[in-house]
Amino acid sequence: MERRVRILVTIGMIGALVALMFVSVEPEIDLSVDELMEAPEQHDGETFRLHGTIQSMDMANNTLLLQGQTHNLTIDFSGAALPTLADENKTISVRGEFKSTSDGWIMHAYEIKTGCPSKYEAEA
């Protein structure tokens, strides 16, 4: 009888840990530059993943201009490693914190990845 109780308690604890794991993990927001800039105030101060194409790079100031179809956004990559494949006209994914400044909106990048553009395009 005691062995059966220990097994049930162990299974219950494992189940509780798995449930806590699913409850505490929030899905990550994934936006394009255009989706974000349609209503940027809704995401002020949030951390999420953003994707777009590098329009220009300013290595002296550790910034790049990320473009969508109709909007652009400045990315501060001083807090992230810039991949060697990151270059103008390349599609990238940036994870970072989005903030309002006196000069407009900016994203402070924590992580930058290059990849296939189709990976970031929304399914039709």
N, C-alpha and C positions, 0 to 999 in steps of 0.2 A: 504494500500500500504506500509506504513512504517513497519508494522509487517513482511511482506513478505521479505523486504530488510534485516531486522535484522536476520531473519532465514537464508537467503542465505549467509549473511556475517559470521554467526556463523558456518554454515556447511563448508564454504570455509576455515575458520581458523582451524577447526578440521581436514579437509583434508590436509592442509598444514603441520600441526603438525605431522600427521601420516606419510606423505611423508618424512619429515625431520628425523623422527625416523628410517625409513628404510634406508635412505641414510647414516646416521651417524654410523650405526651398521655394523662393518666388521665381516665376518665369522671368527671364531677362527680356527687357524691351529691345526690339530690333527695328530701327527706323532708317529711312533714306533721308538725305538732306532735305528734299522737298517736303516729305511728310512732317519732319520736325519743324521746318520753318513756316508751315501753314499756321501753326499755333504754338510758337516757341514758349510763351509764358506758361503753358501747361506743364512744361518739363524743366522749368528753372530749378536748379539745385539737384536734379536727379542724375543718377549714374546709369548709363545704358550703352548699347552698341549702335553705332551709326555707320552707314556705308555711303560711299560716293566716289567720285573720280578726282584725283589730284589735278587742280588747275595750275597752281604755281607753288613753289617752295622757297622759303626764306631761311636758309641755314644759319645766318647770323643771329636771327631772333628766335630760332627753333619753332617756326610757325609754317603752316601750309594752308592753302586755300582749297577747301573741299567743295566740289560742285555737284549739283544735281541737274535736273533738266531746266529748272527756272530759278533756283536759289543757290547761294554760296554761303559757306560758313568757315570762319577761321578756326584752325585747330592748333593748340599749343602743345607741341610734343616734347617739351623739355622734361617731362616726367615719364617718358616712354622711350624705348629703343625703336629707332626707325629702321625697318627692314631694308636690307640692301637692294631689294627689288622695287622699293617704293620710289617712284619717279613720276614726272608729269605725265598726265593722260593714263595713269594706272588706277585701277579700281582698288580701293582699300576698305577695310573694316576697322573702325576705331572704337575702343571701349574707353569711356571716360566720363567726367562730370561736366554737365552743361550749365553755364552761368550767364547771367546778364551783367554787362559792364557798362561803363560810361561811353564806350566806343561801339556798343552793340552786343551781340551774342558771341560767345566763344566756348569751345569745348577743350577742357584740360585732359589730354589723353593719358591713360594708364597703360594701354596696350594697343598696338597697331599691327594689323595682319594684311598681307597682300594675298590675292587669290583670284580665282576665276570669276569674272563678272557675273556669269549666270548663277553662281552660288548665292549672290546677294539680291538678285532680281525676284520680285514677287511673282508667284504663279498666277497665270491668267485664268 
